[in-house]
Each structure stands twice: as structure tokens, then as C-alpha cells.
Amino acid sequence: MPRKPAKPCAFPGCPELVHERYCDKHKKETGRHYEKYKRDPKTKKRYGYRWKKIRDKYIKSHTLCEQCKKEERIKTAEEVHHIVPLSKGGTHDEENLMALCKSCHSRITALEGDRWRRS
């Protein structure tokens, strides 16, 4: 399947052509800025080192997207989703986790409204 043409990095003044939003250099820079200034400290604490270990273990044992499997498609899982979000009382327990591909995770998150909700 052909890819869309590359476009300039979204970072102001960067001429690097990319297929994502930012080039590798600015992806790291904007990520650090978000973590430091915009992410809620409570959220940051919930997604620390312990979560990374749980996520890595879960993704190793669940290599396919669980949502795609339900829809009879085969796609590699790239992200781990909390069925009940931590902000609503969910936990890191395996029963509350779901391995998803990026597109399924983005769709579910958008439908729940968690990512773009203003506090």
C-alpha cells in the first residue's frame, strides 16, 4: 500500500520531511516539554516505571490487537489500554488491560473523550 507523501515537521521552522507529526529530534523535545509542563503530576506518577514493566510484560504475552481479533483481522499490538481508566478507579491488573494496535487505541480513547477533555 503506498504511503502518503512526506510533509514538513510540525515544529516551527523545522524543514525536515516526515511521515508523522514531528521529526525524531523534535518528537523527543516536544515529549519532554509535555511531560514537564503539561502532564498532570498525579497522572505522571501512575504511569511510572512500575507501569512500564507491567505494560512490557503484558504486550509480550498478548502480541495481537485484541480489538482487531474480535473483528476478524490480524494486526500486531503496539499499546496497552486500560479498560477502566485509572482516573475512574481502574487498576494495572491484567483483567483491566487490553493489547491494541495504535489505530484501535486512538479510536477507543477518542470515543471515551479522555485525551481531549479539558480539566
N, C-alpha and C positions, 0 to 999 in steps of 0.2 A: 504494500500500500504506500503510495507516495506521501511524502511529508509536505507540510506547508512550508513556504519559503521562510528563511530566517528573517528576523526583524531586529532592529537595534535594541540593546539592553535598555530597560525602563529607568535605570539610574540616570539622573540628569547629567547630560554631557558625555555619556559613555557611547562611543560609536561601535562597540563590539556587537557583531551579529549573533543572535541566539535563537534557539527554538523554544526556550522557556521564557520567563519574565525577565530574569537577571542573568548576567554572565557569572561565571564561578566566583570571581573576585567580589562582585557586589552582592551576590547571594549570601555569602558569609557575612559581609558588612551589615546588610540590612537585617539579617537574622540576629546578629549580636545587638543591634540597636533596638530591635523589637523586644528581645529578652531583657535588656537592661532598663528600658524606659517605658515600655507599653504593656508588657505582660504583668498581670496581677501577681504579686508575690505569693499569695496563697496557692494559686494555680501552679506557679513555678515549683513550689515545694512538693506538690502532689505528683509532678512529673519529673522527679529527680532520678538519681542513679538506680534506686530500687525499681522504679517503673521500667527503666531501660533494660534491666536484667529480666524482668517478667516478660516484657514485650519480645525480646530476643528469643527467649525460651519458647514462648507461645508460637511465634512465627516459624520456628524450626519444626515444630510438631504439626502445624497447620499451614502447609505450603500453598494451598489453593484458596482462592477467594470464595468464601462461604456463600455470599450472595449470588455470585455467578453460577456456582454449583446448583443452587436452587432453581436458577433459570436455565439449567442445562447448557452452560457454557463453561469453558475451561480457561482460567486466567490465573496467573501467579499472584499470590497475596503479597502486598507490599507494606500494609499498615495494619495496626491493631486498633479496633474500635471498642469503646465501652458501650454496651447496650444501654445500660442506665448510666448517664454521665456522672462523673464524680461530683459535679456541682449540685446534682439532685440526689445525692446519697448513694451513688454507685460505688463499687469497690474494684480492686485489681484482681478479684477472684476469677478463676478460669471460666466459671459459669456466666460471668458478666462480660466476657471478651468475645470478639469476633474478628477473624482474619479477613481483610478486604483488600481489593485492588484500589489504586488511587481514585479511579473514577467512581466506584461504588461508595467509597468512604466520603468523597466530596459530595456526592448526591445525598447520602443519608444525613450528613452534617448540615447541608443547606436546608433540607426538609425540616430538620429539627430546629433550625434557626439559631443554633448555638454560636456559630462562628461570627455572624454579623450582628449579634444582639449588642446593643449599647447598654452599659451598666450605669 
